[in-house]
Amino acid sequence: MPPPAPSPGTPQPRHGATAEFLARVPRLLDAMRSVGSGLELHSTLHRICETAADLADARYAAIGVVDEDGDGLAAFVHHGVDETTARRIGHLPDGRKGLLGALVRDPAPVRLTDLTDDPRSCGFPEHHPRMRGFLGVPIRVQGEIFGNLYLTDKRAGAPFDDYDLAMVRVLATEAGIAIGNARLYEAAQRRERWIDGSVAVTTALLSGGDVDEALQTVAEQARRLSGAAAGIVLLPADGGGLEIVAVSAEHPADVLGRVIPADNGVVGELLAGRSVFVDDAATDRRLEAGPVRAYGPIMLLPLCRDARVLGALVMPRARGERPFTRTERALGERFASQAALALMMADAQRDRERLAVYEDRDRIARDLHDLVIQRLFATGMMLESARRGSAVPEVRDRVGGAVDELDVTIQEIRSAIFALRQPADPPAGLRTRVLREVALAAVPLGFTPSHRFAGPVDTAVGEVTGRNLIAALREALSNAFRHAHATRIEVVVDAAAVLPDGRPGVRLSVADDGVGVPEGGRRSGLHNLERRAEAVGGVSRLGPGIGRDGGGTTVLWEAPY
């Protein structure tokens, strides 16, 4: 029988070949050990490129990672091209045309003496280094194609030989194992981050604190976990459609409170409980013209539980960023489902708390009616009897006055009973809510801050701006108590203010005589104030306080109506 034909990439025997191959084995073993020495995927790909270039004595090396659909490259990692040149070249290969595209569609080893002579080559972009010799080898992870390893230009000027191809194929096999381990590690870390984010959202929603702060946590976690440029939470609006209630972004636009109507195609999909994935917001016909067109890929997820849509979660990436992968979409949908469950549980918890309040009010009303009024009535009867039995006119007059006061007290208690048994009061105006926050702050402070109002506070300030103003007031009073050690605080709400750009607005001023803002201290509270102001188109800044020589701090928070 004739001997079996050698497989592609196997060096053909020739004089001195064994010695040459054996001389390269130690380098191959060192390269294999280097490739498998880490778990972070991106650094592993860089290490494979560098090791392969060193092993084959190549000037340039790269790895093209095939995307999930198998028709292009999701990532391109290179070695040998300096950062300045890479910036001048600009856009990285997408693997949809040319020689790299052919290797994506047909992943097989390729060795060329001059790649510019290959009919599949489509040339180089401007500023790209000229390359001749080419060696391409597929990388497989657990039997599936992951990408291709490319080498170009041996330093000695010679073409890549059979030994280069054989060793790079061995290295590619080891690289597949290392990449598989790195992907498993990265997937475990990614899932852990999403789980931690879901826990943070659940904790915020069920903590019984400020609802707006909890929804802001949802937006911040969604933005962080998805790698998006923004995280946006929308809830059903009273008149239909979805209202933007929380935004997390580097520079939040004036979008809080904006209602997107139900006849919008994307909103209709979300309200029907279906997820929407957009690859490019600039060209997708489902999206209306507006600020959203400035983004790239967008993931829009319904907050849906038990066939009930509680809201929506939107995560847009910047223009030019890669689309969301199937894994990211699946993790995002699980996060949205967990957030919807937490929202439902938070609503149920608030319902139970309201029910407990109503039951307590009913009990107080019964006690007042059955005990207090009866005792007051009996006391009045006793006094009336004593008045009639007294022979001293002065005593009769005074006892009669006491009986009249008891009658008035009974009528007032009956009015209180009637109020306790009525449904909950409608939402209080902004002035009432400010007074409530000032009164609540008096307990930990040990004194009541002074307060003053100017302009049409209750009628001019909108609900969204008013809600954020109350949160800013709460934050400023909390900072004054926890950090400033103030003995005097002045609160001013001016609804007749004129903002620096000439628009009418409301200005909140919280001034104290405390220790001021220390250098290098924590600024999370101040960042919260700035974020809330920017979210409604306003600003927040600090000024001198009301202590001696300007001691202390004044927090100025202002926003348009």
PyMOL commands that set and color helices and strands:
alter all, ss='L'
color gray80, all
select helices_A, chain A and resi 17-35+41-56+83-89+98-105+115-117+162-206+211-226+265-271+291-294+326-389+393-420+430-445+457-460+463-484+524-535+548-550
alter helices_A, ss='H'
color red, helices_A
select strands_A, chain A and resi 58-66+73-79+110-112+134-141+144-154+230-236+242-249+259-260+276-278+295-305+308-318+450-454+489-498+504-512+539-544+553-560
alter strands_A, ss='S'
color yellow, strands_A
deselect
rebuild
show_as cartoon
